[in-house]
Amino acid sequence: MKYVLVLICCFLFHSCSILFPHGVAINPGKYTYNYLSFNKKLDYQEKKYLLNPTGFSNSNVGGDKNLPFVVSFFENNLGSNVIKTRSYKDSLGKLKIPFYLDYDISDEQVLFLKENTDLNYLILSKISFLEDFQNGGLTRANRKLLIGSEAGAISFIKILDIQKNEVFLEINCVGTIRLIEERDFYTNETKLQPTTFHKDSYELGEKAMKKLLRKIK
C-alpha cells in the first residue's frame, strides 16, 4: 500500500510539472475592515431583533437570501430574541411588514417599524461583487478598493436602532485578489509567474461576511 501511494504521488507531481511548468501558487486574498460605528457589541438586554436576508443587489446572484452562517450566528448569540423577516407574521399568517427592507432603509420605513411593531433592532446585510463595480453599481469609495483586482467583494452589516432611528453598529469588509506581475529589471519584460489559484468574487464575499461576524461580540 505504501508503494502505491508513492507511485500516485510521483504521478501527480509529474502531471503538475507538465500542466504547470512554472509552479503553482495559492492566493488567499487580502481583507480590510472599515468601521462606521464605535459599538461592536450586541445589546443582550432582552431586546428584540429582526434579521433581514442578505441582499445581493446589482449582481448575477440577484435578490436576497438567508445565508445559513449569518442566521446561525445571530440565533446562537441572541436566541429567541431574534426572528427572520420572512417568519415575522401575525396570527393570521400574514407578514407584519408590507414592504421590502433594503440595506439603505428609508426614514419612513423605520417610522413604520417603530409605530407598528415591538422591535428594537433591525439587522441588515448585503454583499457587492467586483462585477457590480464593472456595471457601475458601487460608490466611488468602494470602486477605489476594487480597482485592479482579479476578484473582489465587499460585505456589509448594519444594525439599526429602530426606536432612535440611528445606526447601532455598522461595519464592512473588503476582500480582494490582486495578481502582481514581476518584471525583469533589465528588459522590463514580465517574468513567467506560477499558475495562481484563488477564490472567485462570490467566495470572497462569503469569506468577508464570515470575518465581519467574528468582529461582533
C-alpha positions in Angstrom: 0.0 0.0 0.0 2.9 2.3 0.8 4.4 1.8 -2.6 1.1 2.5 -4.3 0.8 5.9 -2.5 4.4 6.7 -3.5 3.6 5.9 -7.2 0.4 8.0 -7.0 2.3 11.0 -5.6 5.0 10.7 -8.2 2.4 10.6 -10.9 0.6 13.7 -9.6 3.9 15.5 -9.2 4.9 14.6 -12.8 1.4 15.7 -14.1 1.6 19.0 -12.3 5.1 19.6 -13.7 3.7 19.2 -17.2 0.5 21.2 -16.7 2.1 23.9 -14.6 5.8 24.2 -15.7 6.3 27.4 -13.7 4.8 26.1 -10.5 1.6 26.6 -8.6 0.7 29.3 -6.0 -2.3 29.9 -3.8 -3.6 33.5 -3.3 -5.8 33.6 -0.2 -6.8 37.2 -0.8 -6.5 40.4 1.3 -9.2 41.5 3.7 -9.6 45.0 5.1 -12.2 46.4 7.5 -14.0 49.7 7.7 -15.7 50.5 11.0 -18.5 53.0 10.5 -19.6 52.9 14.2 -18.0 52.7 17.6 -20.2 50.0 19.0 -19.3 46.4 18.0 -21.2 44.6 20.8 -24.8 43.3 20.5 -27.4 44.5 23.0 -28.3 41.5 25.1 -30.8 43.3 27.4 -33.9 41.3 26.2 -34.2 43.4 23.1 -36.0 42.1 20.0 -34.1 41.9 16.8 -35.4 41.4 13.2 -33.0 39.7 10.9 -33.4 40.6 7.2 -32.0 38.4 4.4 -28.6 39.3 3.0 -29.0 41.4 -0.2 -27.1 40.8 -3.4 -28.1 43.8 -5.5 -26.8 44.6 -8.9 -25.1 41.2 -9.3 -25.6 37.9 -11.0 -26.8 36.4 -7.8 -29.8 38.8 -7.7 -32.4 39.4 -4.9 -31.6 38.3 -1.4 -31.4 35.2 0.7 -30.8 34.0 4.2 -27.2 32.9 4.4 -27.1 29.9 6.8 -24.0 31.0 8.6 -25.4 34.5 9.2 -28.7 33.2 10.6 -26.8 30.7 12.8 -24.5 33.4 14.2 -27.4 35.7 15.4 -29.6 32.8 16.5 -26.7 31.4 18.6 -26.0 34.8 20.1 -29.5 36.2 20.6 -31.6 33.0 20.9 -35.4 33.6 20.8 -34.8 37.4 20.7 -34.1 37.3 17.0 -36.6 36.5 14.3 -36.2 36.3 10.5 -38.2 38.8 8.4 -40.0 36.1 6.5 -41.1 34.5 9.7 -42.4 37.7 11.2 -46.2 37.2 10.8 -49.4 38.0 12.6 -51.9 35.5 14.0 -53.4 35.1 10.5 -50.1 34.1 8.9 -49.7 37.4 7.1 -46.3 39.3 7.1 -46.3 42.2 9.5 -44.1 44.3 7.3 -45.8 45.1 4.0 -42.7 46.3 2.1 -39.2 45.1 1.1 -36.4 46.1 3.6 -33.4 47.3 1.7 -29.9 47.8 3.3 -30.4 51.6 2.7 -33.7 51.7 4.5 -35.7 54.9 4.4 -36.8 57.0 7.4 -40.4 56.4 6.5 -39.9 52.7 6.8 -38.1 53.0 10.1 -41.0 55.1 11.4 -43.4 52.3 10.3 -41.4 49.7 12.2 -41.3 51.9 15.3 -45.1 52.6 15.3 -46.4 49.2 14.2 -44.0 46.7 15.8 -42.4 45.9 19.1 -39.0 45.5 17.5 -35.9 47.2 19.0 -33.3 46.5 16.3 -33.1 45.6 12.6 -30.2 43.6 11.3 -29.3 44.4 7.7 -26.6 42.9 5.5 -25.5 42.9 1.8 -22.7 41.7 -0.4 -21.5 43.6 -3.5 -19.1 42.0 -6.0 -16.4 43.1 -8.4 -19.0 42.7 -11.2 -21.1 45.4 -9.6 -18.1 47.7 -9.9 -17.8 46.9 -13.6 -21.5 47.6 -14.1 -21.3 50.9 -12.2 -23.2 49.6 -9.1 -20.7 50.7 -6.4 -19.9 54.0 -4.7 -16.7 55.9 -5.7 -15.0 54.9 -2.4 -15.8 51.2 -2.9 -14.7 51.3 -6.5 -11.2 52.5 -5.4 -10.9 49.5 -3.1 -11.6 47.1 -6.0 -9.6 48.7 -8.8 -7.0 46.4 -10.3 -8.4 43.3 -8.6 -8.7 39.9 -10.3 -11.7 39.1 -8.0 -13.3 41.1 -5.2 -16.3 41.6 -3.0 -17.5 43.9 -0.2 -19.7 42.6 2.6 -21.7 44.9 4.8 -23.5 44.5 8.2 -25.6 47.2 9.8 -27.7 47.0 12.9 -30.3 49.8 13.2 -31.8 51.1 16.5 -35.5 51.3 15.4 -36.6 53.4 18.4 -33.9 56.1 17.9 -33.7 55.7 14.1 -29.9 55.6 14.3 -27.1 53.2 13.5 -26.2 51.0 16.4 -23.5 49.1 14.6 -22.1 49.2 11.1 -19.0 47.6 9.6 -17.9 46.3 6.2 -15.1 44.1 4.9 -13.4 44.2 1.5 -11.9 41.0 0.1 -9.7 41.4 -2.9 -7.4 39.2 -5.1 -4.6 41.0 -6.9 -2.1 39.3 -9.1 1.2 41.1 -9.0 3.4 40.9 -12.1 7.1 40.8 -11.7 9.3 42.4 -14.4 12.8 41.8 -15.4 15.0 44.7 -14.2 17.0 44.9 -17.4 14.4 44.1 -20.1 11.2 45.3 -18.3 9.6 42.2 -19.6 7.1 40.3 -17.4 8.6 37.3 -15.8 6.9 34.0 -16.1 4.8 33.5 -13.0 3.4 30.4 -11.2 -0.1 29.4 -12.1 -2.2 31.1 -9.3 -5.4 29.6 -7.8 -7.8 31.8 -5.9 -11.3 32.3 -4.7 -13.9 33.9 -7.1 -15.8 37.1 -6.1 -18.7 35.2 -4.7 -16.5 33.1 -2.4 -14.6 36.2 -1.3 -18.0 37.8 -0.4 -19.0 34.9 1.8 -15.5 34.8 3.4 -15.6 38.6 4.1 -19.1 38.2 5.7 -17.8 35.5 8.0 -14.9 37.7 9.0 -17.4 40.5 9.8 -19.4 38.3 12.1 -16.2 37.4 14.1 -15.8 41.1 14.8 -19.2 41.3 16.5 -19.5 40.3 20.2 
